[in-house]
């Protein structure tokens, strides 16, 4: 396992070696989620691979993206299975609202857009949309119809029972998003 981690670290350094600042690789033989959450204190952004079937996730070999999102105290960039690159050219910032909530939703979007502009992101598209069937199905349809490559969203957790009964947008983003997601709790 140590040889495997070393090989992964070498591959990471080779891929990120042309960065302006040298990359840092950290690894340990322990539960991956616990390790990543603890080491998050040294990061600005956590890049986490998505999983399609969270029930089948091996906690000894894979990071739980939801746990990292809720416990790390850092934003995460979730990369869904099958996504190999992120251009970041078409960014979706969407607020879905009930009828009559357009003004408040637009104010929320303007706040997020200003925050991203302060950090050099000027290609964001902001829209207030009505909910069709579910928020998640509306969001995924919007993202695919307009060819967005990144979703920016807040990540929130509910009790296991509440998510089991009602589902959750964050859970759906973590398990079913067709594009990368920048999430913050």
ROKOLSE-275808 format. One record per residue (C-alpha): x, y, z; residue number from 1; chain. Coordinates in nm, 4 decimals, m for minus. Layout:
# ROKOLSE-275808
<atom><x>X</x><y>Y</y><z>Z</z><i>NUM</i><ch>A</ch></atom>
...
# end
This chain:
# ROKOLSE-275808
<atom><x>0.0000</x><y>0.0000</y><z>0.0000</z><i>1</i><ch>A</ch></atom>
<atom><x>0.2875</x><y>0.2378</y><z>0.0772</z><i>2</i><ch>A</ch></atom>
<atom><x>0.4342</x><y>0.1693</y><z>m0.2685</z><i>3</i><ch>A</ch></atom>
<atom><x>0.0927</x><y>0.2375</y><z>m0.4223</z><i>4</i><ch>A</ch></atom>
<atom><x>0.0621</x><y>0.5708</y><z>m0.2360</z><i>5</i><ch>A</ch></atom>
<atom><x>0.4164</x><y>0.6687</y><z>m0.3383</z><i>6</i><ch>A</ch></atom>
<atom><x>0.3361</x><y>0.5903</y><z>m0.7039</z><i>7</i><ch>A</ch></atom>
<atom><x>0.0173</x><y>0.7996</y><z>m0.6824</z><i>8</i><ch>A</ch></atom>
<atom><x>0.2167</x><y>1.0852</y><z>m0.5283</z><i>9</i><ch>A</ch></atom>
<atom><x>0.4754</x><y>1.0695</y><z>m0.8067</z><i>10</i><ch>A</ch></atom>
<atom><x>0.1980</x><y>1.0726</y><z>m1.0683</z><i>11</i><ch>A</ch></atom>
<atom><x>0.0336</x><y>1.3729</y><z>m0.8968</z><i>12</i><ch>A</ch></atom>
<atom><x>0.3623</x><y>1.5670</y><z>m0.8814</z><i>13</i><ch>A</ch></atom>
<atom><x>0.4296</x><y>1.4955</y><z>m1.2495</z><i>14</i><ch>A</ch></atom>
<atom><x>0.0819</x><y>1.6164</y><z>m1.3496</z><i>15</i><ch>A</ch></atom>
<atom><x>0.0940</x><y>1.9283</y><z>m1.1308</z><i>16</i><ch>A</ch></atom>
<atom><x>0.4657</x><y>1.9956</y><z>m1.1733</z><i>17</i><ch>A</ch></atom>
<atom><x>0.4184</x><y>2.2916</y><z>m1.4048</z><i>18</i><ch>A</ch></atom>
<atom><x>0.2222</x><y>2.4887</y><z>m1.1465</z><i>19</i><ch>A</ch></atom>
<atom><x>0.3491</x><y>2.8276</y><z>m1.0326</z><i>20</i><ch>A</ch></atom>
<atom><x>0.4090</x><y>2.6889</y><z>m0.6833</z><i>21</i><ch>A</ch></atom>
<atom><x>0.5351</x><y>2.3378</y><z>m0.6169</z><i>22</i><ch>A</ch></atom>
<atom><x>0.2572</x><y>2.0912</y><z>m0.5339</z><i>23</i><ch>A</ch></atom>
<atom><x>0.2465</x><y>1.9074</y><z>m0.2041</z><i>24</i><ch>A</ch></atom>
<atom><x>0.1411</x><y>1.5434</y><z>m0.1673</z><i>25</i><ch>A</ch></atom>
<atom><x>0.0348</x><y>1.4052</y><z>0.1696</z><i>26</i><ch>A</ch></atom>
<atom><x>m0.0559</x><y>1.0435</y><z>0.2359</z><i>27</i><ch>A</ch></atom>
<atom><x>m0.0940</x><y>0.8041</y><z>0.5289</z><i>28</i><ch>A</ch></atom>
<atom><x>m0.2107</x><y>0.4515</y><z>0.6018</z><i>29</i><ch>A</ch></atom>
<atom><x>m0.5394</x><y>0.5304</y><z>0.7747</z><i>30</i><ch>A</ch></atom>
<atom><x>m0.9061</x><y>0.5835</y><z>0.6944</z><i>31</i><ch>A</ch></atom>
<atom><x>m0.9034</x><y>0.8122</y><z>0.3872</z><i>32</i><ch>A</ch></atom>
<atom><x>m1.1912</x><y>1.0385</y><z>0.4889</z><i>33</i><ch>A</ch></atom>
<atom><x>m1.0503</x><y>1.1001</y><z>0.8372</z><i>34</i><ch>A</ch></atom>
<atom><x>m0.7062</x><y>1.1741</y><z>0.6941</z><i>35</i><ch>A</ch></atom>
<atom><x>m0.8370</x><y>1.4163</y><z>0.4298</z><i>36</i><ch>A</ch></atom>
<atom><x>m1.0599</x><y>1.6003</y><z>0.6784</z><i>37</i><ch>A</ch></atom>
<atom><x>m0.7706</x><y>1.6402</y><z>0.9226</z><i>38</i><ch>A</ch></atom>
<atom><x>m0.5256</x><y>1.7558</y><z>0.6535</z><i>39</i><ch>A</ch></atom>
<atom><x>m0.7750</x><y>2.0074</y><z>0.5111</z><i>40</i><ch>A</ch></atom>
<atom><x>m0.6385</x><y>2.2733</y><z>0.7444</z><i>41</i><ch>A</ch></atom>
<atom><x>m0.3451</x><y>2.3156</y><z>0.5043</z><i>42</i><ch>A</ch></atom>
<atom><x>m0.5550</x><y>2.3553</y><z>0.1892</z><i>43</i><ch>A</ch></atom>
<atom><x>m0.7451</x><y>2.6340</y><z>0.0156</z><i>44</i><ch>A</ch></atom>
<atom><x>m0.9484</x><y>2.3874</y><z>m0.1879</z><i>45</i><ch>A</ch></atom>
<atom><x>m1.0083</x><y>2.0144</y><z>m0.1614</z><i>46</i><ch>A</ch></atom>
<atom><x>m1.0380</x><y>1.8241</y><z>m0.4915</z><i>47</i><ch>A</ch></atom>
<atom><x>m1.2491</x><y>1.5133</y><z>m0.4369</z><i>48</i><ch>A</ch></atom>
<atom><x>m1.3612</x><y>1.2416</y><z>m0.6765</z><i>49</i><ch>A</ch></atom>
<atom><x>m1.7330</x><y>1.1781</y><z>m0.6941</z><i>50</i><ch>A</ch></atom>
<atom><x>m1.8943</x><y>0.8403</y><z>m0.6476</z><i>51</i><ch>A</ch></atom>
<atom><x>m2.2053</x><y>0.7119</y><z>m0.8203</z><i>52</i><ch>A</ch></atom>
<atom><x>m2.3005</x><y>0.4510</y><z>m0.5606</z><i>53</i><ch>A</ch></atom>
<atom><x>m2.2229</x><y>0.5800</y><z>m0.2098</z><i>54</i><ch>A</ch></atom>
<atom><x>m2.3512</x><y>0.2596</y><z>m0.0485</z><i>55</i><ch>A</ch></atom>
<atom><x>m2.0878</x><y>0.0600</y><z>m0.2375</z><i>56</i><ch>A</ch></atom>
<atom><x>m1.8047</x><y>0.2991</y><z>m0.1422</z><i>57</i><ch>A</ch></atom>
<atom><x>m1.5229</x><y>0.1236</y><z>0.0436</z><i>58</i><ch>A</ch></atom>
<atom><x>m1.4435</x><y>0.3462</y><z>0.3466</z><i>59</i><ch>A</ch></atom>
<atom><x>m1.0950</x><y>0.1916</y><z>0.3680</z><i>60</i><ch>A</ch></atom>
<atom><x>m1.0000</x><y>0.2919</y><z>0.0140</z><i>61</i><ch>A</ch></atom>
<atom><x>m1.2194</x><y>0.5892</y><z>m0.0829</z><i>62</i><ch>A</ch></atom>
<atom><x>m1.2904</x><y>0.9349</y><z>0.0516</z><i>63</i><ch>A</ch></atom>
<atom><x>m1.6525</x><y>1.0163</y><z>0.1361</z><i>64</i><ch>A</ch></atom>
<atom><x>m1.7104</x><y>1.3471</y><z>m0.0480</z><i>65</i><ch>A</ch></atom>
<atom><x>m2.0127</x><y>1.4363</y><z>0.1667</z><i>66</i><ch>A</ch></atom>
<atom><x>m1.8185</x><y>1.3933</y><z>0.4905</z><i>67</i><ch>A</ch></atom>
<atom><x>m1.5299</x><y>1.6014</y><z>0.3546</z><i>68</i><ch>A</ch></atom>
<atom><x>m1.7724</x><y>1.8753</y><z>0.2476</z><i>69</i><ch>A</ch></atom>
<atom><x>m1.9451</x><y>1.8902</y><z>0.5857</z><i>70</i><ch>A</ch></atom>
<atom><x>m1.6397</x><y>1.8458</y><z>0.8096</z><i>71</i><ch>A</ch></atom>
<atom><x>m1.3295</x><y>1.9879</y><z>0.6382</z><i>72</i><ch>A</ch></atom>
<atom><x>m1.4106</x><y>2.3573</y><z>0.6670</z><i>73</i><ch>A</ch></atom>
<atom><x>m1.2883</x><y>2.4132</y><z>0.3117</z><i>74</i><ch>A</ch></atom>
<atom><x>m1.4633</x><y>2.4306</y><z>m0.0242</z><i>75</i><ch>A</ch></atom>
<atom><x>m1.4421</x><y>2.1184</y><z>m0.2352</z><i>76</i><ch>A</ch></atom>
<atom><x>m1.4208</x><y>2.0718</y><z>m0.6080</z><i>77</i><ch>A</ch></atom>
<atom><x>m1.6144</x><y>1.7538</y><z>m0.6789</z><i>78</i><ch>A</ch></atom>
<atom><x>m1.5062</x><y>1.5731</y><z>m0.9951</z><i>79</i><ch>A</ch></atom>
<atom><x>m1.7692</x><y>1.3209</y><z>m1.1111</z><i>80</i><ch>A</ch></atom>
<atom><x>m1.6646</x><y>0.9804</y><z>m1.2451</z><i>81</i><ch>A</ch></atom>
<atom><x>m1.5752</x><y>1.0058</y><z>m1.6124</z><i>82</i><ch>A</ch></atom>
<atom><x>m1.4892</x><y>1.3773</y><z>m1.6064</z><i>83</i><ch>A</ch></atom>
<atom><x>m1.1247</x><y>1.4165</y><z>m1.7092</z><i>84</i><ch>A</ch></atom>
<atom><x>m1.0866</x><y>1.7933</y><z>m1.7346</z><i>85</i><ch>A</ch></atom>
<atom><x>m1.2424</x><y>2.1218</y><z>m1.6286</z><i>86</i><ch>A</ch></atom>
<atom><x>m1.2225</x><y>2.4204</y><z>m1.8581</z><i>87</i><ch>A</ch></atom>
<atom><x>m1.4166</x><y>2.6457</y><z>m1.6208</z><i>88</i><ch>A</ch></atom>
<atom><x>m1.5453</x><y>2.8474</y><z>m1.9154</z><i>89</i><ch>A</ch></atom>
<atom><x>m1.9175</x><y>2.8041</y><z>m1.8508</z><i>90</i><ch>A</ch></atom>
<atom><x>m2.0093</x><y>2.8305</y><z>m1.4849</z><i>91</i><ch>A</ch></atom>
<atom><x>m2.3666</x><y>2.7899</y><z>m1.3664</z><i>92</i><ch>A</ch></atom>
<atom><x>m2.4795</x><y>2.9872</y><z>m1.0634</z><i>93</i><ch>A</ch></atom>
<atom><x>m2.8475</x><y>2.9188</y><z>m1.0314</z><i>94</i><ch>A</ch></atom>
<atom><x>m3.1027</x><y>2.9758</y><z>m0.7597</z><i>95</i><ch>A</ch></atom>
<atom><x>m3.4255</x><y>2.7831</y><z>m0.7820</z><i>96</i><ch>A</ch></atom>
<atom><x>m3.7139</x><y>2.9403</y><z>m0.6000</z><i>97</i><ch>A</ch></atom>
<atom><x>m4.0807</x><y>2.9076</y><z>m0.5359</z><i>98</i><ch>A</ch></atom>
<atom><x>m4.3159</x><y>3.1544</y><z>m0.7092</z><i>99</i><ch>A</ch></atom>
<atom><x>m4.2776</x><y>3.5017</y><z>m0.5591</z><i>100</i><ch>A</ch></atom>
<atom><x>m3.9203</x><y>3.4475</y><z>m0.4385</z><i>101</i><ch>A</ch></atom>
<atom><x>m3.7472</x><y>3.5924</y><z>m0.7459</z><i>102</i><ch>A</ch></atom>
<atom><x>m3.6218</x><y>3.9174</y><z>m0.5865</z><i>103</i><ch>A</ch></atom>
<atom><x>m3.4637</x><y>3.7442</y><z>m0.2890</z><i>104</i><ch>A</ch></atom>
<atom><x>m3.3127</x><y>3.4762</y><z>m0.5117</z><i>105</i><ch>A</ch></atom>
<atom><x>m3.1646</x><y>3.7402</y><z>m0.7437</z><i>106</i><ch>A</ch></atom>
<atom><x>m3.0061</x><y>3.9173</y><z>m0.4443</z><i>107</i><ch>A</ch></atom>
<atom><x>m2.8443</x><y>3.5883</y><z>m0.3348</z><i>108</i><ch>A</ch></atom>
<atom><x>m2.7047</x><y>3.5337</y><z>m0.6835</z><i>109</i><ch>A</ch></atom>
<atom><x>m2.5600</x><y>3.8845</y><z>m0.7006</z><i>110</i><ch>A</ch></atom>
<atom><x>m2.3762</x><y>3.8231</y><z>m0.3712</z><i>111</i><ch>A</ch></atom>
<atom><x>m2.2203</x><y>3.5004</y><z>m0.5018</z><i>112</i><ch>A</ch></atom>
<atom><x>m2.1322</x><y>3.6583</y><z>m0.8364</z><i>113</i><ch>A</ch></atom>
<atom><x>m1.9551</x><y>3.9483</y><z>m0.6640</z><i>114</i><ch>A</ch></atom>
<atom><x>m1.7638</x><y>3.7041</y><z>m0.4427</z><i>115</i><ch>A</ch></atom>
<atom><x>m1.6439</x><y>3.5090</y><z>m0.7465</z><i>116</i><ch>A</ch></atom>
<atom><x>m1.5477</x><y>3.8270</y><z>m0.9340</z><i>117</i><ch>A</ch></atom>
<atom><x>m1.3272</x><y>3.9285</y><z>m0.6405</z><i>118</i><ch>A</ch></atom>
<atom><x>m1.1499</x><y>3.5978</y><z>m0.6960</z><i>119</i><ch>A</ch></atom>
<atom><x>m1.1010</x><y>3.6463</y><z>m1.0698</z><i>120</i><ch>A</ch></atom>
<atom><x>m1.4040</x><y>3.4531</y><z>m1.1992</z><i>121</i><ch>A</ch></atom>
<atom><x>m1.5847</x><y>3.6679</y><z>m1.4527</z><i>122</i><ch>A</ch></atom>
<atom><x>m1.7501</x><y>3.4057</y><z>m1.6722</z><i>123</i><ch>A</ch></atom>
<atom><x>m2.0292</x><y>3.3118</y><z>m1.4342</z><i>124</i><ch>A</ch></atom>
<atom><x>m2.3855</x><y>3.2935</y><z>m1.5618</z><i>125</i><ch>A</ch></atom>
<atom><x>m2.6491</x><y>3.3712</y><z>m1.3026</z><i>126</i><ch>A</ch></atom>
<atom><x>m3.0128</x><y>3.2868</y><z>m1.3350</z><i>127</i><ch>A</ch></atom>
<atom><x>m3.3199</x><y>3.2554</y><z>m1.1190</z><i>128</i><ch>A</ch></atom>
<atom><x>m3.5227</x><y>2.9568</y><z>m1.2295</z><i>129</i><ch>A</ch></atom>
<atom><x>m3.8576</x><y>2.8104</y><z>m1.1271</z><i>130</i><ch>A</ch></atom>
<atom><x>m3.8593</x><y>2.4545</y><z>m0.9955</z><i>131</i><ch>A</ch></atom>
<atom><x>m3.9938</x><y>2.2063</y><z>m1.2514</z><i>132</i><ch>A</ch></atom>
<atom><x>m4.0170</x><y>1.8556</y><z>m1.1036</z><i>133</i><ch>A</ch></atom>
<atom><x>m3.7364</x><y>1.8635</y><z>m0.8459</z><i>134</i><ch>A</ch></atom>
<atom><x>m3.4581</x><y>2.1144</y><z>m0.7900</z><i>135</i><ch>A</ch></atom>
<atom><x>m3.1944</x><y>1.8609</y><z>m0.8911</z><i>136</i><ch>A</ch></atom>
<atom><x>m3.3665</x><y>1.7506</y><z>m1.2116</z><i>137</i><ch>A</ch></atom>
<atom><x>m3.4245</x><y>2.1175</y><z>m1.3025</z><i>138</i><ch>A</ch></atom>
<atom><x>m3.0578</x><y>2.1996</y><z>m1.2326</z><i>139</i><ch>A</ch></atom>
<atom><x>m2.9167</x><y>1.9066</y><z>m1.4297</z><i>140</i><ch>A</ch></atom>
<atom><x>m3.1433</x><y>1.9824</y><z>m1.7261</z><i>141</i><ch>A</ch></atom>
<atom><x>m3.0381</x><y>2.3502</y><z>m1.7172</z><i>142</i><ch>A</ch></atom>
<atom><x>m2.6663</x><y>2.2587</y><z>m1.6989</z><i>143</i><ch>A</ch></atom>
<atom><x>m2.6857</x><y>2.0118</y><z>m1.9850</z><i>144</i><ch>A</ch></atom>
<atom><x>m2.9100</x><y>2.2281</y><z>m2.2085</z><i>145</i><ch>A</ch></atom>
<atom><x>m2.6758</x><y>2.5276</y><z>m2.1786</z><i>146</i><ch>A</ch></atom>
<atom><x>m2.3481</x><y>2.3234</y><z>m2.1824</z><i>147</i><ch>A</ch></atom>
<atom><x>m2.2130</x><y>2.4414</y><z>m1.8467</z><i>148</i><ch>A</ch></atom>
<atom><x>m1.8996</x><y>2.2722</y><z>m1.7134</z><i>149</i><ch>A</ch></atom>
<atom><x>m1.9123</x><y>2.3808</y><z>m1.3475</z><i>150</i><ch>A</ch></atom>
<atom><x>m2.1846</x><y>2.4173</y><z>m1.0857</z><i>151</i><ch>A</ch></atom>
<atom><x>m2.1221</x><y>2.6489</y><z>m0.7895</z><i>152</i><ch>A</ch></atom>
<atom><x>m2.3440</x><y>2.5611</y><z>m0.4939</z><i>153</i><ch>A</ch></atom>
<atom><x>m2.3731</x><y>2.5570</y><z>m0.1187</z><i>154</i><ch>A</ch></atom>
<atom><x>m2.3528</x><y>2.2167</y><z>0.0437</z><i>155</i><ch>A</ch></atom>
<atom><x>m2.5825</x><y>2.1357</y><z>0.3311</z><i>156</i><ch>A</ch></atom>
<atom><x>m2.6500</x><y>1.8235</y><z>0.5306</z><i>157</i><ch>A</ch></atom>
<atom><x>m2.9677</x><y>1.6849</y><z>0.6778</z><i>158</i><ch>A</ch></atom>
<atom><x>m3.0293</x><y>1.3947</y><z>0.9096</z><i>159</i><ch>A</ch></atom>
<atom><x>m2.9963</x><y>1.0526</y><z>0.7500</z><i>160</i><ch>A</ch></atom>
<atom><x>m3.3679</x><y>0.9932</y><z>0.8034</z><i>161</i><ch>A</ch></atom>
<atom><x>m3.4584</x><y>1.3276</y><z>0.6442</z><i>162</i><ch>A</ch></atom>
<atom><x>m3.2420</x><y>1.2593</y><z>0.3390</z><i>163</i><ch>A</ch></atom>
<atom><x>m3.3769</x><y>0.9049</y><z>0.3132</z><i>164</i><ch>A</ch></atom>
<atom><x>m3.7349</x><y>1.0318</y><z>0.3144</z><i>165</i><ch>A</ch></atom>
<atom><x>m3.7014</x><y>1.3587</y><z>0.1212</z><i>166</i><ch>A</ch></atom>
<atom><x>m3.3672</x><y>1.3262</y><z>m0.0597</z><i>167</i><ch>A</ch></atom>
<atom><x>m3.1362</x><y>1.6232</y><z>m0.0820</z><i>168</i><ch>A</ch></atom>
<atom><x>m2.9885</x><y>1.8492</y><z>m0.3482</z><i>169</i><ch>A</ch></atom>
<atom><x>m2.6390</x><y>1.8239</y><z>m0.1988</z><i>170</i><ch>A</ch></atom>
<atom><x>m2.6592</x><y>1.4450</y><z>m0.1955</z><i>171</i><ch>A</ch></atom>
<atom><x>m2.7760</x><y>1.4462</y><z>m0.5578</z><i>172</i><ch>A</ch></atom>
<atom><x>m2.4904</x><y>1.6777</y><z>m0.6583</z><i>173</i><ch>A</ch></atom>
<atom><x>m2.2389</x><y>1.4513</y><z>m0.4842</z><i>174</i><ch>A</ch></atom>
<atom><x>m2.3683</x><y>1.1348</y><z>m0.6502</z><i>175</i><ch>A</ch></atom>
<atom><x>m2.5285</x><y>1.2329</y><z>m0.9828</z><i>176</i><ch>A</ch></atom>
<atom><x>m2.3856</x><y>1.5590</y><z>m1.1140</z><i>177</i><ch>A</ch></atom>
<atom><x>m2.2881</x><y>1.5388</y><z>m1.4812</z><i>178</i><ch>A</ch></atom>
<atom><x>m2.0264</x><y>1.8164</y><z>m1.4365</z><i>179</i><ch>A</ch></atom>
<atom><x>m1.7791</x><y>1.9314</y><z>m1.1713</z><i>180</i><ch>A</ch></atom>
<atom><x>m1.9231</x><y>2.1084</y><z>m0.8658</z><i>181</i><ch>A</ch></atom>
<atom><x>m1.7594</x><y>2.3722</y><z>m0.6490</z><i>182</i><ch>A</ch></atom>
<atom><x>m1.9297</x><y>2.3229</y><z>m0.3120</z><i>183</i><ch>A</ch></atom>
<atom><x>m1.8904</x><y>2.4996</y><z>0.0197</z><i>184</i><ch>A</ch></atom>
<atom><x>m2.0620</x><y>2.4272</y><z>0.3509</z><i>185</i><ch>A</ch></atom>
# end
